[in-house]
Amino acid sequence: MGLSEKLGMGGQPVSIDWDLTPSDTFAMFESWGGKGKERIRNNSELHYYFYIDNWNSPARLCLMERGVKHAKILAHIDCPQEMLKKCVARQGKDMRDQSYAIDEGIKQWLLEKIIESEDSSRIVLVDNSVPKEELETGLPRKGDPLPSVDTVRLRAAGGVVTEKEAATLAARLGCYDGQHNPQGNFRNVLVDNGDGLTVTDHVTGIMWQRGGCDLTTIRNAQKYVEELNLRNFAGFSDWRLPTMEEAFSLLEPRVNAKGVHLHPCFSKEQPFIFLADQRKPGGYWFVDFKHGTTFWASATIPGGFGRVCRTM
């Protein structure tokens, strides 16, 4: 039994991207950039690559399945520890990230022992069964007593934001930004509106959609907003894409159990969303809930996810 049979792929060969490294994956799959001239063009495209997980001891050689909407370790490979240690040592230890690319020696070992071999004893499958997303909010409901807070009004109209402005925005507001203001922590007071669709932040006066739309282009995201307003989503017709300030106000310093920097009342299915702001000199801004920061991209290949808001 070879690798594909062990993985349950019906004997179809697994196409390994030997050039893909962990550092490539954010640009390729989450900010819709590219590795060289390569770009991801649809949300069903999958890539497979090996990397070394050195977060814990001993290090492990992993087979990753990577797409725009998920990152899934399919298997751990029983590779000689000495090979893994030497590979990590040659690249230098960086305490910020303990995921390492494989080297030529490990590649050749994999080709001989895993890819071209019928012996699957070195392949240890990973259980990737996913429990249903928990959407119970645990938040106070309308009419429940709330703490006294100072309200904050944030910019609601979309505009043009430079990279310099984006880099300093979170600090000015006291918001978390994993890249530029990791000590920030904007204190929301979220209330469950009881409709299963929305929550309201009584600090900012913003009502938020808890879910959102799937991966799409900026034009389709704008159409999505129009459609929500036409059908009076959650009883209102003034929904819009959030500004950068508004999106920053949702970011929490700690990643929740769903893997995003958000209160768990929000769905994880929108890992990065369009903002109402464009970038100067070009492009569109997004907030990335998985990494807790902003990035920009062209928004057309296809772009990002959508989550709407409105001002109370």
Beta strands, then each sheet from edge to edge (+ up, - down):
strand 1: 34-35
strand 2: 38-39
strand 3: 47-53
strand 4: 60-66
strand 5: 71-77
strand 6: 99-101
strand 7: 123-125
strand 8: 160-162
strand 9: 190-192
strand 10: 198-201
strand 11: 206-209
strand 12: 213-216
strand 13: 272-280
strand 14: 284-288
strand 15: 293-297
strand 16: 304-306
strand 17: 309-311
sheet 1: 1+ 2-
sheet 2: 6+ 3- 4+ 5- 7+
sheet 3: 8+ 13+ 14- 15+
sheet 4: 9+ 10- 11+ 17-
sheet 5: 12+ 16-
end
